[in-house]
Amino acid sequence: MFVPSTRLIWLAGIVGIPLMFGLGFSGLDGMTLALAGAVVLLILMVDGMRSLSLLSQVSVELPETVHTTKSKTFNLEAIVSGLNNKTSCLRLGLPFPRALEAAEEIVQMSAVKKPNSGRASWKVTSLDRGHHEFDVVYAEVRSYWHLWDIRRAIPVKCEVRVYPDLSREKHVLAPLFFRRGAMGTHQVRQLGKGREFEQLRAYLPGDSYDDVYWKGTAKRRFPVTMMYQVEKTQELHVIVDISRRSGRPLEASSRGVDAAYERFLPRTQCERFIQAALVLALAAEQQSDRFGLTVFSDQVHTLLPAGSGKAHYTACRDTLYSLEPRPVSPDFNELFIHIGNRLRHRALIVVLTDLGEPWLSESFASAIGNTARRHVMLVHTLGSREFQPLFASNSTIQHADDLYAKIAGHLMWSDLQGTSHQLKQAGVHLTSSVQESLIADVVTSYLNTKRRQLV
């Protein structure tokens, strides 16, 4: 297609309209005026139709996949081929989604050393995580006489993957990545005993009856004790809830946040759960453990078996980065039936969910029983700084509205304590964290559980 160029608009406004009025008042007959108008239209049509083929041979190639992180700025480059002398001033435009902010949506192509080729680049800032695709790029060039702008939609195939930003969690990630190899090694007391069988030996006074191998004792006709060693590789399985409660907005951070970075902060509980799951995957890799992942809402959407290595972490990240909350209630019965059928070996299971409604906590407590007997269960929820006892030391009441708000926070705190006590009887540890400390609390619970050899 072609549209009037800026030159044509200026010519029509400055020359064409005054000329038409001048000819009209000069006394010329209508036939002469019609002939002059026809000549002008013919010139315009010839230039436009002749220039339509300028972009017929032009092709644009974008990178097939672009990997970036939320809040980061990257360059999206396009390679243009099939150019000629008339298309050297080509302009390109991309329809950027709201989650990708471009400094300029329309850019001018620059020449390269390769003949009949060019290059264009967009400086893009990723505002939100997710999956974005470009299937068309718009090209524009001036016609032969610069009276029209020739435009064409060129099909392309480009995928931009924006992953969650973990750079703000330096206080959690730093201890994981700066304790490597033999540098700075130190002894850490290991609580409990290992669960991995090592060997048999004769019974010695003081051995626990729980460690006596009774079948071997009957066969050998003298007491035999089983020896265990600390397991070097264990299974960590993270369950992420993306039901309707995970779409609740996060409360404002109590820490000082740079105003320029404020728009990149996570907005919902789902985003915070995704960040916590990815940091746990990094922690498991650093601890030489195997990491598994489950995503659910009213049904189980994804279950990745436990694994390790860079390829497995990439698979987990690709599963998590584009998740969005779903407007459904969670089905815990379906979840734990699925977990019981798929996880055969004892593992540490970390559940990231929201039990803020009484019926949700009751449903969770009734469904987790069988799973809690086979595995070690840790449940982490996002609470609020307002959930605290009514007469806490930092409570300040100045108005009647403050009193009602404190009573509401006390009731929520009381319900949370009741849920925690009920789950504790089933062997499940519940932790409620504010959004700033969720990731640190999750990693600390995992490391403490591993240190105590509870798995």
Residue, then its C-alpha position, 0 to 999 in steps of 0.5 A: m500500500f502507499v500513503p501520502s508522504t510529508r512532501l506531498i502534503w506540504l506541496a498540496g497545502i502550500v502550492g496546490i490549494p493556492l494554485m487551484f484558487g488562483l486558476g479558479f479566479s483567473g477566468l479559465d474555462g472548466m475544461t482547462l481546469a479539469l485537464a490540469g487536475a487530471v494531469v496532476l492525478l496522473i502524475l500521482m498515480v504513475d508515481g504510486m503504482r510504479s513504486l509499489s514493487l520497491l519492497s517486493q524483494v525486501s525480506v527481514e530476518l529477526p532472531e528466532t529466540v531472544h532470552t532476557t530478564k525483566s527490567k533489563t534493556f536489550n537490542l533487538e536486531a534485524i537483518v534486511s536483504g533484497l535492497n537496491n539503490k532506491t530502498s537504501c532509506l528504508r524504515l522499519g517498525l515493530p508492533f511492540p506489546r505493552a510489556l516491552e518498551a522500545a525507545e523508538e518503535i520506528v527505526q532507520m535502517s543502516a547500511v552494512k558492508k554486505p551488498n544489498s543488505g542492511r541492519a536495524s536495531w531497536k533498544v527495548t526494555s522488558l517491563d514484565r516477564g512473559h512470552h511475546e511473539f512478533d509475526v510481522v514487521y512493517a517496512e516503509v520507503r519513499s516512492y521514486w518521486h518522493l510523493w508517496d510512502i510505500r508500506r508493506a507488512i513483511p512476515v517474520k518469526c521472532e520469540v522474546r522470552v522475558y524471565p523473572d528478575l532475581s538480581r534483587e535477591k542478592h542477600v539470598l543468592a550470594p551465599l549460594f554462589f560464593r561458597r564453591g570448591a575447596m575455597g573457604t571450606h569449613q566444618v558444619r555440624q550435621l544434625g541427625k543421622g543419615r538415611e542411606f544404608e552403608q553396611l552391616r556390623a556386629y551389635l555393640p552395646g549402646d546401639s539403638y534397637d531401631d537400627v538392629y537388622w532383625k532378619g540378619t540377626a535371625k540368619r546369623r544367630f547373633p545381633v547385627t546392626m545396620m550402619y547408615q551414611v549421610e545422603k549426599t543427594q536428596e530430592l527437593h520438590v516445589i509445588v507452585d499454586i497459580s489459582r485465584r488467590s495467587g493473583r492477590p497484589l503484594e503489599a508495599s515493601s517496607r525497604g527503601v526501593d529505588a524510584a527507577y526500579e519501582r515499576f519492575l517490582p513483582r505485583t502479585q503473589c504468583e510472581r513472588f512464588i515463581q521467584a522463590a521456586l527459581v531460587l530454590a532450584l539454584a540452591a538445590e543445584q548448589q547443594s547437589d540435590r535433585f529438583g522437581l517442580t509441580v504447577f497446579s490450580d484446580q488441576v495439576h498442569t505440570l509435573l517435572p520429575a526431579g533432576s539436576g544440571k543446567a538443562h533441567y534448570t532451563a526446563c524449570r525456568d521455561t515452565l515458570y516464566s510465563l505462568e499467570p494466575r487462573p480464576v479458579s479455586p485450588d483443588f488440593n485433593e487432586l494435587f496430593i493424589h497426583i503427588g502420591n502416584r508420581l513421587r515414589h521416593r521420600a522427598l522434601i516437598v515445599v508448597l507455595t500457596d495461600l491459605g487465607e480463607p478458612w475453607l482452603s486451610e481446612s481442605f488443605a489439612s484434610a488432603i495432606g495427611n497421606t502425603a505428609r506421612r511419606h514425605v517431609m512437607l514445608v508450606h510457605t504462605l505470604g502473610s502481611r505485617e498487619f497479621q500480629p497479636l492485638f497487643a504486640s509491642n509495636s502496636t500504635i493506635q491513634h484512631a478508632d479505625d486503627l483499632y478495628a484494623k488491629i482487631a482484623g489483623h489479630l483475627m487473621w493471625s489467630d486463624l493462621q496460628g490455628t492452621s499452623h497448629q493443625l498442620k503441625q499435628a500432621g507433621v507439616h511445618l507452616t511458615s507465613s512470611v512477608q513478601e520481602s523475606l519469603i525467598a530467604d525464609v524458603v531457602t533457610s527452611y530448605l537448608n535447615t531441613k537438609r542439615r538435620q537430615l529429616v529427608 
